[in-house]
Amino acid sequence: MFRAPEVRTPARVFFAMAEVTYHSIVRNLRSGHRNAVVGIILNILQSLVMVAVFMVMFLLLGMRSSPIRGDFLLYVMSGIFMYMTHIKTVSAIAGAGNPVGAMMQHAPMNPIISIVASALSTLYQQVIAIFVILTVYHIVITPISIHDPITALGMVLLSWLFGVAVGMIFLALNPWIPDFSAVVRTLYMRVNMIASGKMFLANTLPATTVAMFDWNPLFHIIDQARGAAFLHYNPFVTSITYPIYVSLALIMLGLMGEFYTRRRVSVSWTAAR
């Protein structure tokens, strides 16, 4: 049979990858539930449950008012939203792009598309959840005012980017030491319940205590987010550049590890287990 030669221009390759990425995003959004809307609602409920748990915890500890002049619940949510965005992104990226997975056996699909789709679908879900929760709280309960909404949104994106970076490291480790990688990932999430600093303000901590947390980029992100959300809080012990540099470095390490693994991974590894 005669076939017309296919001219693969850079534009055609780009749009072909964009189409595959779009369908992968839709697939990821429907992975939790067949109805994408129900999946987003479940994601919103998870964030609400986390906020409610920490509200009860703060009330039991006697913290009935915000340490910042402003809305107490907004103070709680500013930490929860960054934490949830980061943790969900780590889980999504760590479970994406298996080089020997069934989806990778189809020619248009590749691990990079799977990673991008997982990252964008998680960001979409988290941004929708944050927007819906803040809107309902503003309309139904009490009006709120965010001092610098653009910077606050930037901190959400930075927590997402850092989640992509950490997830890339776990993704590169999964084919080699899957059990150990899963344990370390779970431990990392549990440690960040405290180490992220969402339960306290960095400015109010003594220098010795700050030194126990400032290694964590998420600690910097949450503190900077509160500085953007509240007019009367100016974070001076944390920085924005530190999580950016750490994220870029981890992404590069993760990409190198994923490329190295992809060239050496074998289906027999999974069969042997």
ZIDAZI-V680987 format. One record per run of one state. SS is the DSSP state (helix for helix, strand for strand, loop for the rest). FROM is the first residue (numbers start at 0). LEN is the number of residues. Records with the same first field share a line. If there is no record, write none. Layout:
SS: FROM-LEN, FROM-LEN
This chain:
loop: 0-9, 29-6, 60-11, 94-8, 105-5, 141-7, 174-3, 195-6, 204-2, 210-6, 229-11, 264-2, 272-1
helix: 9-20, 35-25, 71-23, 102-3, 110-31, 148-26, 177-18, 201-3, 206-4, 216-13, 240-24, 266-6
